[in-house]
Amino acid sequence: MQPFIKNQHKGFTLLIIFIFSIVFFTSCRTKATVLAWSSAETSQDFPEASLNLPKTGVCFSGGGTRAMNCAIGQMKGLDSLQLWDDIGYVSAVSGGSWASTIFTYYQDGAENDKQLLGTIMAPKEITLQNLQQMPKGFMGEVISNNLMDDLFKRLGLDLISFGILQEMDFIWIDGIGHTYLKPFGLYDPENPKYFTLNAATRDAILGRNSKLKASDFIMVHSQEGDIKRPFLVVNSSVIGPDKDLPIRNPESLSVFNYTPLYVGSNHPLTVSDTELIFGKKVSFNVGGGFVEPFGFGSDLRSSQNTQLEKNKANELKVKLAKKRFEAVDATGTSSAAFGAIVSSNILLQLSSDILLRYSLDHLIPQEEYWPISKSGVIQKAEKYRFTDGGNLENYGLITLLQRGVEKVVVFINTNTPITVDLNPSATCPPLPNQIDSDLFPLFGYDNGNMINNKVFSKDAFDVVYKGLSDAKKQGKTVMVKTNLTTVENKWWGIPAGHKVEVLWVYNETVPEWQNQLQTPVLEQICLGPKGEFPDFPLYKLIFENGITKGISLTKPQVNLLYQLSAWNVYSNEEVFNFLKN
């Protein structure tokens, strides 16, 4: 009996040592030196100013797999017109950011951009047979994967392992990574990698941090013969500190940017809100500057001065986050559309607590974050919750206005058909089912959480709407180019008087293209719900092919929308050429 007790005691001791070893090693955080910037006072003061980017940009809107699908075709269309060299920025949200992240950083899965962006076909060459084919390396292939299958597996893994094998606030991010990014070398949980702009920025980081190595980073795709990549900005939005949730609806969301050079939010804000359970007033800071991506989620070391100097890169001594911040974290957070709903709904949270024994707000992506005050002082780090950029501004346009961009193409990859011949006014504003609901808040017609988005006058909306409506009535690509002037927006830090040319391109039915299709393809479209393309081109965000197919599109659906989206660009060369310098 004595040896048995001794062996039991020895085994228990070893178990305790093992557990403490895991806790010790996982709690150790690498000391590092990162660069940080306080808020840019003008568009010339952003960290990328030294890159001398063209003052042009392209916005790929949110909209899940539909938006990703459209964006791939639009990227190919821009390539066929040889316009990429003239584009300084890509600003992307949600599903648009899935495509843009792969396009910007891909390391594997396609040999070159020709494979990645697919092959254009004239409408008359499209058949039901070739729509079934997915060329090797084509980005659109992953859209036929069912994201919901992966999400449910991860949710189950979290529940049965009590969060040990799958952290709840990473379920969505990991699902996005496994479903869309992994085939392109951008997601490997066993070998996570930071991201940065190029070899020069990577080597500068390594020069400051001897504990890091070159293989810890991926860089923006750069290969001879491939497209020169614009500067990518992925957009999410900040809900607020985790301790303050749930908060009232509509929420005072603020933008959050992820770029190859920095992560953060430029304009410093103090947000006042109301916590819903006890009705108490809450106040928190957000924005005020940026930090290098590999330093996001870090803690300042106690000896570090918290005052940043203006208009320069400041070196900070930090302890890096335990989990590396990756490209998948940026695009995953940008598309977490459920976040704003869950964070402001007591009923959802209480019912999930009772029925599922966990609160749904734990699914919202969470990161350690330190805002920076208007005077450049780094604030105390807290756990903040982040959500889909589309819950705030679904195009990424205002992000480019902050940077002083002068020519922009905004791809509105929506599933809302335009109602023609409206007469919107202050007393009769447009409705969300009449035109994409993210468009009119930019002109002062509020909707949902988009209560701080006015950057153009209401009169200017009439011009945009009439141009889009007329194009639809004519059966052509639904687009209009406008010359606009900003009005002051203190929430975003947009000055009045900035002039910008905007080409609005709207995902809609285009008879001019559709009538060139072969009869069998056209017949399937015309069958509507009974055909292969039930809602083409306005695919649903979810359940386009029934509940069992979740968040996915069929190969023919992907290919057909890709071809239309590309055609809308390459067949309108004279319009898109305004981007040329």
PESULNOR-V145239 format. One line per field, one symbol per residue. psi: psi as a letter, one per 30 degrees, with the letter a starting at -180 (. if undefined). burial: # if it has 9 or more other ideal C-beta (glycine too) atoms within 8 Angstrom, else .. Layout:
psi->???
burial->???
This chain:
psi->eeeeeeeeeeeeeeeeeeeeeeeeeffkkkklklklklkkflffglfgeffhkkhllkkjllhbeeeeeeeeeeeeeeefghfefgkekkklkbeefeeeeeeefkflfkflfeeegakkkkeffklfefffkjlkfkefefffkjeeeeeeeeeeeeefghgefjkeggeeeeeeeeeeeefgggjjffikklkleaeeeeeeeeffjfflleffkllkkjkkflkkkljkjkkalkeakeffllllkkkilllkkjlfelkakekkkjkkakkeefglklklllafallkeffkglkklffkkgkkkkhlkkkkklklkekkjleeeeeeefgiffefeefgjeeeeeeeeeefglkffffkkklkkjlkleggkklkkljlkklkfffejffgeeeeeeggkfkkkjjjilgjkkjlhliklefilllfgflkffefffggjlkbfifggjflleefeeeeeeeeeeeeefglkjlkkljlkllkjfefhkllgkkkkkjkjkjlkjeeeefflleeeeeeeffbffafiegkghklekhegleffbillleeeeeeeeeeeeefeffhefeffffk.
burial->............................#.##.#######.....###....#..##########################.##.#####################...#.##.####.#..#..###.##..#..############.##..##.##..#....#.####################.....####.#..###.##.##..#....#####....#..##############.####...###################.#.####.....#.###############.##..#...#.....#.######..######################..##..##....#.##.###########..####..########################.##########.#...#.#....##...############.#.###.######.#############....######.####.#..###...#############.###..#...#####.#...##########...##...######################.#..#####..
